[in-house]
Amino acid sequence: MSNNTISLDLDYVKSQFPAFNDPKSSKWSFFENAGGSYVPVNVIDHLNHFMISTKVQPYAEFDTSAIAGDNMDQATALFAEMINAKTDEIIIGGSTTMNMYVLSNAMKSLLSPGDEVIVTNQDHEANVGAWRRLAEHGMVIKEWQINTDTAELEIDDLKSLLSDKTKIVAVTHCSNIVGSINDLKSITKLVHEYDAYIVGDGVSYAPHGFPDVKDLDVDFYAFSLYKTYGPHLGLLYGKKEILDKLPNQNHEFLEGDVPYTLNPGGPNHEELSCLIGVYEYFNNLFQHHFPGEDGSVREKIEKVNELINKHEQEIANPLLEYINSRDDIKLIGKNKIENKNRAPTIAFTMDNKSSKELSSDLVKHGIATRNDNFYAWRCLKALGIDVDDGVVRTSMVHYNTHEDVDNLINALKKI
């Protein structure tokens, strides 16, 4: 059966998330998913099991320790398969910001003073700050700037920045403010023509469909697992042949043991283990919507991705259409989702209210959202928006409903 004829079963989806049965959570129409998503029961069960039964130092011979280590390894292997990577190409660290700082510190060994690093001003600071600091070591930082009329990154502008001195290009796959999904595969191909490394920030992309990193051909890719229905961790992917070139950032005796060499102190044991629950949730979605079918882990993810994309487009477009129809509301980014050209992360400002006032009014109407610069202050500054007041950002994922959107639209009408 074609995915086009199947719709996401929202009753089933919501039944997997205990938050929707909790009175404190269920009273809200939740639009702060880009800041962190709810977690399914599978994740909670695995976390509880680890803390109760296997909360010991892993990888010893006695049974509880061996089980702990096996579960940690299984979680890493499953997430590798979910994004079409190898197990030894995955680093699970404390956050995307931390992973990027460790990576940039290691990458210094491949650079020389005068080498050029390109960053964008559309990015979240996690994929900007760490690379900008390489200027302290003599590298030249160039900024790929957005078109201030559209807030988009334009490929011709990148072409004008690339040179034989370019060594690293760091770019977001999807902006956490603009919402646009950049053509990372085409950008990667262009960057590789200059024999430079490319670092993709998938923090705002992965919650809407886990990427295929081999298809993208990126050298590095990072996203936040607490925004993809898991605990507060960050995942960093790197091509094995590049990781093997990087100097150890961990204890001296771990020299050569990738990925631990790029994960100082090692992963959080219990939170890594409970990532098995994220895979189980997506596998359950596959089995529920495609009974009797089978496939590889990645094939299942791709089918579920299609379901999610279809649903998110259906719920986000009415909101985009309404916001775009209001003369007093300034929408940032594209006003319609077509062929996954943007995520349902929708930021805006209002003429007659500060973003703080508007956010507070929405909260009074049962809309869980907030105002901020969301660590993309360079993007807001380029757009002429007060970086302290910021924008109101309403971000959805696949468990959001038409009712949530109706509630938000009605709240905006009243305001």
N, C-alpha and C positions, 0 to 999 in steps of 0.2 A: 504494500500500500504506500502511495506517495505521501511524503510529509505534508504536501500541500493540502491534503484532505484531512489531516489530523490536527486537532487543536489541543493546546496544553490544557490538561485537566486541573483547573485551579483548585477545586475541592481537594483533590488528591495532594497537590503541591502544598497547600496550606496545612493539611493534616500532618505533614512531616515536620512542621516547625512548631515546637512547644510555645513559642512566643505568642502565637495567635490564640492560644487558650489561656494566656495569662491576662488577668484583668488590667494590669498596669500597662501592658503593651498593646493589647487588642483594642483599646479605646482610641488609638491613634490611627490616622491614615499616614503610614510611615514613608516619608520622602527623604530620608537621610541615609539612604543605602550606600551612596558614594563615600560616606564616612565610615561605613562598616555595616555588614549585613547581619541578619539573624542567622542562627545556625540550626541545622536539622537535628533531629533526635539521635541519628546515628553518631554524629560527632560527640554529642553529650554522653552517650552510652560508652563510647570508647575512652573518653577522658575519665569518666567515673571508674571504669574497669581498671585502667592503668593505675589510678591513684589508690584504689582499694587493694588490687591484687598484685601489681607488679611495680610498685613505687620503690624500686631498688636500683642500684647502679647496674646498667645493662651489660650484656655480653659476657657474664661469668657462666660457669658450667651449671650451677644449680638452676632448677626449673623456672622460678619466677624471674630470675635475671635473664635467662636465655629467651624466655617469652617476650620480655620487654624489648630486648635487642631485635628479635625477629619482627615484632610489630613495627618498630622504628624503620627497619629495612624495608618492610612491606609497604609502608606508607610512602617512602621515598620512591620505590619502584613503581607504585601505582600512579603517583603524580607524574613521574617521568613518562609513562605510557600515555597518560591523559593529554600531554602536550607534545607527544611524539619526540621525546628526547631519550637519551641513554641515562641509566641510573647514576653513573658517575659524572654526569653533566649537571646535576641538580644540587644546589646548596640551599638549605633551609635555615635562614638566620632570623634574627629578632625582628627585623622590619626591612622594607625596601630601602629606606634611607641608610640604615646600617650596612646593608649588603652593597649598596653603591659606594659608600665611603671605603669599605674594605677593598672592593674591586678597583676603584680609582687609585688607591694607594699601591696596590699590586701592579697596576698597569704602568706606573712610573718607570718600571724597569725596562719597558719596551719603547720608551720615549727619550728624546734628547731636547735640550733647550732650543727653542726656535720652531719645534714641531707645532702643528696647529690642531686645535680641538674646536669643533663646532657644536654649539648648543643652541637651543631655541628659547624664545621668550614666551612660548605657548605652554611650556612644560610646568608641571609641579616641581617644586624646588628639589625634591629627592633626586631627580635626574638632571639637575642643573648645578646645584651647589657643590657637589663632590667633584665634578669635572672642572668647574670654574677655579677651584682651589689649586689646580695644577699650574695656574699662572705663577704661584709662589715658587715653583720649581723651574721657571723659565719658559713654559709652554705659552703659546699665543692663543688666546681664546677669541673665537669669532662667534657672533650671534646671528642665527637665522631668524629674522624678525617676521612677525605676522603682518599681513595686510590689515591695517587698522580700520578699514571700511568693512571687511568681512570677518575679521579675526582668524582668518585661515592662513596656513603655511602654504606658500606657492613654490613649486618645484624649481621654477626658473631662478628664484632667488637663491636656492641651495646651489644650483649649478654655478652661479657667479661667485660663490664662496669657496667651492672646492678647488684644491690645487695639489701639486705634487708634495706639498708639505703637510697636507691633511693626514692625520693619523687616527683620529676618533671623531665620530659623529654621534651625538646623543640626541634622540628625538622621541617624543611621545607617540605611541600608537593611537591613543585617543586622549584628547584634552579633558581634564576634569572640570573645566569651565566652559569651553566652547562646545564640547561634546562631539566635535567632528572626529571621524575615524580617518586617520591619515593612511595613505597608500604605502604602508611600511615595506611591502615586498618590492615595489618599484624603487623606493628610496634606497633600500638595501642594495639592489642591483647597481644603482648609480654610484653609491659610495664604494662598492667593491671594485668598480672600474678604476678607482684611484688607490687601490690596495690599502684602503683604510678600514678600521674596525667600526662596526655599528652597534650601538647600545639602544635597545628598544625598551621604553617604559610602558608596560601593559597594565598598570594599576587600574586605570579607568576603562580598560578594554576587557580584561579577563572575566569580570563579573557577568558579562553578557555573552560569553562563549569562549571556552578555553582555546588558545591559539595553537596552531601547528607550527612549532618553531623551525622545523626542518623545511617546511614549505616556504616560510618567510625568509629563511637562510640568514637570519640575524646571527651575529657573533655572540651577543649577550641579550638577555631578555629578563625583565623583572616584573613581579606583581605582588600584591599584598594578599595573603591568604585569609585575613580577617574580613576582606571584602569579597571573597569568593566562598563564603559560607563555612569558614573555618575559624581557628583561634588566631590570636594576634601574633602572626609570624609573617615573614616575607620569603618568597621564592626567587632565587636567581638561577637562570640557566646560562651556561656558557659552553661553547664548542670545546670538546675534550682536547683537541690539538692545541687550542689556545690556553686553556686552563693549565695544561702541563708545562707551559712556558713561564707561568707566573710564580714569583717567589712566595715562599711560605709566609703566611700572616698569623700563624698559630704557634703552638709550642714547638720548640726546636726538634724534639724527637718525632714529630709528626711529618717531618720533611718528606715530600713526595706523595703523601696520602691525600690526593684530591678525592672528595671535596672538603675534607676537614682542614686542609691547609688554608682555605679561604673562609673559614667559619670559626673565628677565635672563640675558644671555650666550648665549641661544639654546639649542637642543636639542643633546644629545649625538649627533653625526653617525652614528657607526657603530652605536650601539645603536638609534637611531631607524630606520635603514635595515633592520636585521634584524627589525623588527616585521612586515615583509612575510612572514616565515616563520611568524608566528602565524596570519596569515590563511590561508596555504597549508595549514597543518596542519588548520585547521577546514574548509577547502574539501575537503581530502583525506578527512576524516571523512565529509563529506556525500556525496562521490562514491562512497566505499566502501560506505556503507550505503544509498544511494539511487541505484543505477546507472541511467543513462538519464534521470534527472530533472534539471531545471535551475530556475533562479530567480534573483532578485536576491541580492546579498550578504546583505542582512538576512533574506530568506526562508530562505536556507540556514542562517544562524545559528540561526533560530528552530527549525528542524527538528532541528539538532544539539543545541540546548538541551534539547529534549524527551527525546532519547535519554539525555543526561547526567543529567537530573533523575530519570528512571526508574531508571537504574542506581544513582545515589547513594542513592536511597530504599531500594532493595533491599539494599544492603550496610550502610547505617547503622542501619536499624531493628532488626536482631538485636543490635547493640551497645547501642543505647539500651534495648532490652528487658532485656538482661542487667544493665547497670549499674543500671537502675531496680529490678531484683529483689534487689539486694544492700542489706541494711539498713545496712551499714557504709560505703556509698559514697553521697555526696550529689551527685546530678546537677543541673546548673544548666540551666534551660530546659525546653522541652517534651520529653516522653518518647517522642514518635513523630512521624515525618515524614508528613504528609498534605497533598497538593496544594501542595507546596513551601512549607509554613508554617515550616520551619526549614532551615538548611544542615547538612551533615554535619560541623559543627564542634562537638565535644562536650567540654565542660569539666566537671570533677568534683573533689571532694576525698574523702579517706578518714578515717574516725574515728580509727583507731589509728596512722596514719602521717602525717607531714608530707607536703606535696606534693613537696618535694625528695626525701624518702626514697622515695616511691612512684615518682616519675619515674626515679630511679636504678635501682630494682628492675626497672622495665619495660625500661630500656636493656639491662640484663644479660640479659633474655630476648629480645633482638633487636627490640625495639620502639623505633623512632626517634621520640621525643617529648620533651617538656620541661615543667618547671613555671615559671610566671612570672605576672606580672599583665598581660603582653602589652599594655602601655600603656593598659589600660582600668582603671586603679587606682581611679578614682572608682566604677566599677561594683562592684568587689570590696569597697571600703570600705562601700558602701551595703548589701551583703549580709553584712557582718560577717566577711569573710574577710581574713586577714593578707595585706596587699598585698606584703610582702616574700617570703613563701613562695608566695603565689598559689595557682593551681589547676594541675592536670594537664590539658592540652588535647590531645585527639586529633582531628586534622583530616584529612579525606579529600577527594579530588577524584576525577574519573572514571577515572583509571588505577589506583585502589585496587581490591582484589579481595576476594571472599568469604574467600579464604585469609588475607589480611591481617587481616581482622576475627576470624577463628577464632584466629589467632596471638595477637591482643591479648586476646581473651576467655580463652584458655587461660593466658596469662601472669597475668592478674588472678586466675584461680582458684588458681594456684600461690602467688601472693603472699598 
